Amino acid sequence: MPDRSSRGLPGDLCQVPHWGYVVSGQLALWTADGSRRTYEPGELFVWEPGHAPAADVDTEYVELSPSDGFAGLMAHVRG
């Protein structure tokens, strides 16, 4: 199930792009069309705007995001 932190965003989906690498665990990603993709350790990811992530197990990953969009996203998550 997608992370609840994106609720209240347009379409209840994160609108900030992210680039990253999964170190351990597992990340799932849902998109606006309802598709789901799972990322395993060692995989790189590019998440375009319009996604909702979830980690069903303990997961470590490195994520890079544009600072201006990410600051607004974190403000929403904290709110």
Rosetta constraint file for C-alpha pairs under 8 A:
AtomPair CA 1 CA 54 HARMONIC 6.40 0.50
AtomPair CA 2 CA 28 HARMONIC 7.80 0.50
AtomPair CA 2 CA 29 HARMONIC 7.24 0.50
AtomPair CA 2 CA 30 HARMONIC 6.68 0.50
AtomPair CA 2 CA 52 HARMONIC 5.32 0.50
AtomPair CA 2 CA 53 HARMONIC 5.29 0.50
AtomPair CA 2 CA 54 HARMONIC 4.87 0.50
AtomPair CA 3 CA 52 HARMONIC 6.19 0.50
AtomPair CA 3 CA 53 HARMONIC 5.51 0.50
AtomPair CA 3 CA 54 HARMONIC 4.88 0.50
AtomPair CA 3 CA 55 HARMONIC 7.84 0.50
AtomPair CA 5 CA 76 HARMONIC 7.87 0.50
AtomPair CA 5 CA 77 HARMONIC 5.41 0.50
AtomPair CA 6 CA 12 HARMONIC 5.25 0.50
AtomPair CA 6 CA 13 HARMONIC 5.22 0.50
AtomPair CA 6 CA 14 HARMONIC 5.58 0.50
AtomPair CA 6 CA 52 HARMONIC 6.51 0.50
AtomPair CA 6 CA 77 HARMONIC 7.41 0.50
AtomPair CA 7 CA 12 HARMONIC 4.44 0.50
AtomPair CA 7 CA 13 HARMONIC 6.91 0.50
AtomPair CA 8 CA 12 HARMONIC 5.38 0.50
AtomPair CA 9 CA 13 HARMONIC 5.81 0.50
AtomPair CA 9 CA 14 HARMONIC 6.53 0.50
AtomPair CA 9 CA 15 HARMONIC 7.70 0.50
AtomPair CA 10 CA 14 HARMONIC 7.61 0.50
AtomPair CA 10 CA 15 HARMONIC 7.48 0.50
AtomPair CA 11 CA 32 HARMONIC 7.71 0.50
AtomPair CA 11 CA 50 HARMONIC 7.68 0.50
AtomPair CA 12 CA 52 HARMONIC 7.82 0.50
AtomPair CA 13 CA 31 HARMONIC 7.77 0.50
AtomPair CA 13 CA 32 HARMONIC 7.48 0.50
AtomPair CA 13 CA 49 HARMONIC 7.81 0.50
AtomPair CA 13 CA 50 HARMONIC 5.06 0.50
AtomPair CA 13 CA 51 HARMONIC 5.00 0.50
AtomPair CA 13 CA 52 HARMONIC 5.29 0.50
AtomPair CA 14 CA 49 HARMONIC 6.13 0.50
AtomPair CA 14 CA 50 HARMONIC 5.42 0.50
AtomPair CA 14 CA 51 HARMONIC 5.28 0.50
AtomPair CA 14 CA 52 HARMONIC 6.00 0.50
AtomPair CA 14 CA 73 HARMONIC 7.66 0.50
AtomPair CA 15 CA 48 HARMONIC 7.64 0.50
AtomPair CA 15 CA 49 HARMONIC 4.08 0.50
AtomPair CA 15 CA 50 HARMONIC 5.17 0.50
AtomPair CA 15 CA 51 HARMONIC 7.11 0.50
AtomPair CA 16 CA 48 HARMONIC 7.14 0.50
AtomPair CA 16 CA 49 HARMONIC 5.10 0.50
AtomPair CA 16 CA 50 HARMONIC 7.78 0.50
AtomPair CA 16 CA 65 HARMONIC 7.25 0.50
AtomPair CA 16 CA 66 HARMONIC 7.56 0.50
AtomPair CA 16 CA 69 HARMONIC 5.75 0.50
AtomPair CA 16 CA 70 HARMONIC 6.60 0.50
AtomPair CA 16 CA 73 HARMONIC 7.50 0.50
AtomPair CA 17 CA 46 HARMONIC 7.38 0.50
AtomPair CA 17 CA 47 HARMONIC 5.43 0.50
AtomPair CA 17 CA 48 HARMONIC 4.71 0.50
AtomPair CA 17 CA 49 HARMONIC 5.10 0.50
AtomPair CA 17 CA 65 HARMONIC 6.20 0.50
AtomPair CA 17 CA 66 HARMONIC 7.35 0.50
AtomPair CA 18 CA 45 HARMONIC 7.84 0.50
AtomPair CA 18 CA 46 HARMONIC 5.81 0.50
AtomPair CA 18 CA 47 HARMONIC 5.08 0.50
AtomPair CA 18 CA 48 HARMONIC 6.83 0.50
AtomPair CA 18 CA 63 HARMONIC 6.41 0.50
AtomPair CA 18 CA 64 HARMONIC 5.64 0.50
AtomPair CA 18 CA 65 HARMONIC 4.76 0.50
AtomPair CA 18 CA 66 HARMONIC 7.70 0.50
AtomPair CA 19 CA 44 HARMONIC 7.54 0.50
AtomPair CA 19 CA 45 HARMONIC 5.61 0.50
AtomPair CA 19 CA 46 HARMONIC 4.56 0.50
AtomPair CA 19 CA 47 HARMONIC 6.38 0.50
AtomPair CA 19 CA 63 HARMONIC 5.66 0.50
AtomPair CA 19 CA 64 HARMONIC 5.11 0.50
AtomPair CA 19 CA 65 HARMONIC 6.52 0.50
AtomPair CA 20 CA 44 HARMONIC 5.59 0.50
AtomPair CA 20 CA 45 HARMONIC 5.17 0.50
AtomPair CA 20 CA 46 HARMONIC 6.64 0.50
AtomPair CA 20 CA 61 HARMONIC 6.95 0.50
AtomPair CA 20 CA 62 HARMONIC 5.24 0.50
AtomPair CA 20 CA 63 HARMONIC 4.25 0.50
AtomPair CA 20 CA 64 HARMONIC 5.95 0.50
AtomPair CA 21 CA 41 HARMONIC 7.77 0.50
AtomPair CA 21 CA 42 HARMONIC 6.68 0.50
AtomPair CA 21 CA 43 HARMONIC 5.74 0.50
AtomPair CA 21 CA 44 HARMONIC 4.37 0.50
AtomPair CA 21 CA 45 HARMONIC 6.14 0.50
AtomPair CA 21 CA 61 HARMONIC 5.60 0.50
AtomPair CA 21 CA 62 HARMONIC 5.27 0.50
AtomPair CA 21 CA 63 HARMONIC 6.73 0.50
AtomPair CA 22 CA 26 HARMONIC 7.42 0.50
AtomPair CA 22 CA 27 HARMONIC 7.68 0.50
AtomPair CA 22 CA 39 HARMONIC 7.01 0.50
AtomPair CA 22 CA 40 HARMONIC 6.31 0.50
AtomPair CA 22 CA 41 HARMONIC 4.78 0.50
AtomPair CA 22 CA 42 HARMONIC 5.64 0.50
AtomPair CA 22 CA 43 HARMONIC 5.64 0.50
AtomPair CA 22 CA 44 HARMONIC 6.53 0.50
AtomPair CA 22 CA 45 HARMONIC 7.99 0.50
AtomPair CA 22 CA 59 HARMONIC 7.78 0.50
AtomPair CA 22 CA 60 HARMONIC 6.36 0.50
AtomPair CA 22 CA 61 HARMONIC 4.33 0.50
AtomPair CA 22 CA 62 HARMONIC 6.56 0.50
AtomPair CA 23 CA 41 HARMONIC 4.96 0.50
AtomPair CA 23 CA 42 HARMONIC 6.06 0.50
AtomPair CA 23 CA 59 HARMONIC 7.51 0.50
AtomPair CA 23 CA 60 HARMONIC 5.28 0.50
AtomPair CA 23 CA 61 HARMONIC 5.04 0.50
AtomPair CA 23 CA 62 HARMONIC 7.39 0.50
AtomPair CA 24 CA 40 HARMONIC 7.24 0.50
AtomPair CA 24 CA 41 HARMONIC 4.84 0.50
AtomPair CA 24 CA 42 HARMONIC 7.84 0.50
AtomPair CA 24 CA 58 HARMONIC 7.87 0.50
AtomPair CA 24 CA 59 HARMONIC 5.38 0.50
AtomPair CA 24 CA 60 HARMONIC 5.12 0.50
AtomPair CA 24 CA 61 HARMONIC 6.89 0.50
AtomPair CA 25 CA 40 HARMONIC 6.68 0.50
AtomPair CA 25 CA 41 HARMONIC 6.39 0.50
AtomPair CA 25 CA 55 HARMONIC 7.84 0.50
AtomPair CA 25 CA 57 HARMONIC 5.99 0.50
AtomPair CA 25 CA 58 HARMONIC 5.64 0.50
AtomPair CA 25 CA 59 HARMONIC 4.10 0.50
AtomPair CA 25 CA 60 HARMONIC 6.42 0.50
AtomPair CA 26 CA 38 HARMONIC 6.84 0.50
AtomPair CA 26 CA 39 HARMONIC 5.73 0.50
AtomPair CA 26 CA 40 HARMONIC 5.09 0.50
AtomPair CA 26 CA 41 HARMONIC 6.89 0.50
AtomPair CA 26 CA 55 HARMONIC 6.05 0.50
AtomPair CA 26 CA 56 HARMONIC 7.05 0.50
AtomPair CA 26 CA 57 HARMONIC 6.44 0.50
AtomPair CA 26 CA 58 HARMONIC 7.63 0.50
AtomPair CA 26 CA 59 HARMONIC 5.86 0.50
AtomPair CA 27 CA 38 HARMONIC 5.62 0.50
AtomPair CA 27 CA 39 HARMONIC 5.07 0.50
AtomPair CA 27 CA 40 HARMONIC 6.84 0.50
AtomPair CA 27 CA 53 HARMONIC 6.93 0.50
AtomPair CA 27 CA 54 HARMONIC 5.84 0.50
AtomPair CA 27 CA 55 HARMONIC 4.80 0.50
AtomPair CA 27 CA 56 HARMONIC 7.31 0.50
AtomPair CA 27 CA 59 HARMONIC 7.18 0.50
AtomPair CA 28 CA 36 HARMONIC 6.71 0.50
AtomPair CA 28 CA 37 HARMONIC 5.60 0.50
AtomPair CA 28 CA 38 HARMONIC 4.30 0.50
AtomPair CA 28 CA 39 HARMONIC 6.20 0.50
AtomPair CA 28 CA 53 HARMONIC 5.64 0.50
AtomPair CA 28 CA 54 HARMONIC 5.12 0.50
AtomPair CA 28 CA 55 HARMONIC 6.20 0.50
AtomPair CA 28 CA 56 HARMONIC 7.94 0.50
AtomPair CA 29 CA 36 HARMONIC 5.43 0.50
AtomPair CA 29 CA 37 HARMONIC 5.22 0.50
AtomPair CA 29 CA 38 HARMONIC 6.37 0.50
AtomPair CA 29 CA 51 HARMONIC 6.60 0.50
AtomPair CA 29 CA 52 HARMONIC 5.72 0.50
AtomPair CA 29 CA 53 HARMONIC 4.41 0.50
AtomPair CA 29 CA 54 HARMONIC 6.35 0.50
AtomPair CA 30 CA 34 HARMONIC 6.09 0.50
AtomPair CA 30 CA 35 HARMONIC 5.58 0.50
AtomPair CA 30 CA 36 HARMONIC 4.53 0.50
AtomPair CA 30 CA 37 HARMONIC 6.71 0.50
AtomPair CA 30 CA 51 HARMONIC 5.58 0.50
AtomPair CA 30 CA 52 HARMONIC 5.14 0.50
AtomPair CA 30 CA 53 HARMONIC 6.28 0.50
AtomPair CA 31 CA 35 HARMONIC 5.59 0.50
AtomPair CA 31 CA 36 HARMONIC 6.75 0.50
AtomPair CA 31 CA 50 HARMONIC 5.98 0.50
AtomPair CA 31 CA 51 HARMONIC 4.51 0.50
AtomPair CA 31 CA 52 HARMONIC 6.43 0.50
AtomPair CA 32 CA 50 HARMONIC 5.99 0.50
AtomPair CA 32 CA 51 HARMONIC 6.54 0.50
AtomPair CA 39 CA 43 HARMONIC 6.21 0.50
AtomPair CA 39 CA 44 HARMONIC 7.92 0.50
AtomPair CA 39 CA 45 HARMONIC 7.58 0.50
AtomPair CA 47 CA 51 HARMONIC 6.95 0.50
AtomPair CA 55 CA 59 HARMONIC 6.47 0.50
AtomPair CA 65 CA 69 HARMONIC 7.59 0.50
AtomPair CA 65 CA 70 HARMONIC 6.18 0.50
AtomPair CA 66 CA 70 HARMONIC 5.96 0.50
AtomPair CA 67 CA 71 HARMONIC 6.00 0.50
AtomPair CA 68 CA 72 HARMONIC 6.80 0.50
AtomPair CA 69 CA 73 HARMONIC 6.32 0.50
AtomPair CA 70 CA 74 HARMONIC 6.12 0.50
AtomPair CA 71 CA 75 HARMONIC 6.26 0.50
AtomPair CA 72 CA 76 HARMONIC 6.35 0.50
AtomPair CA 73 CA 77 HARMONIC 6.27 0.50
AtomPair CA 74 CA 78 HARMONIC 6.06 0.50
AtomPair CA 75 CA 79 HARMONIC 6.11 0.50
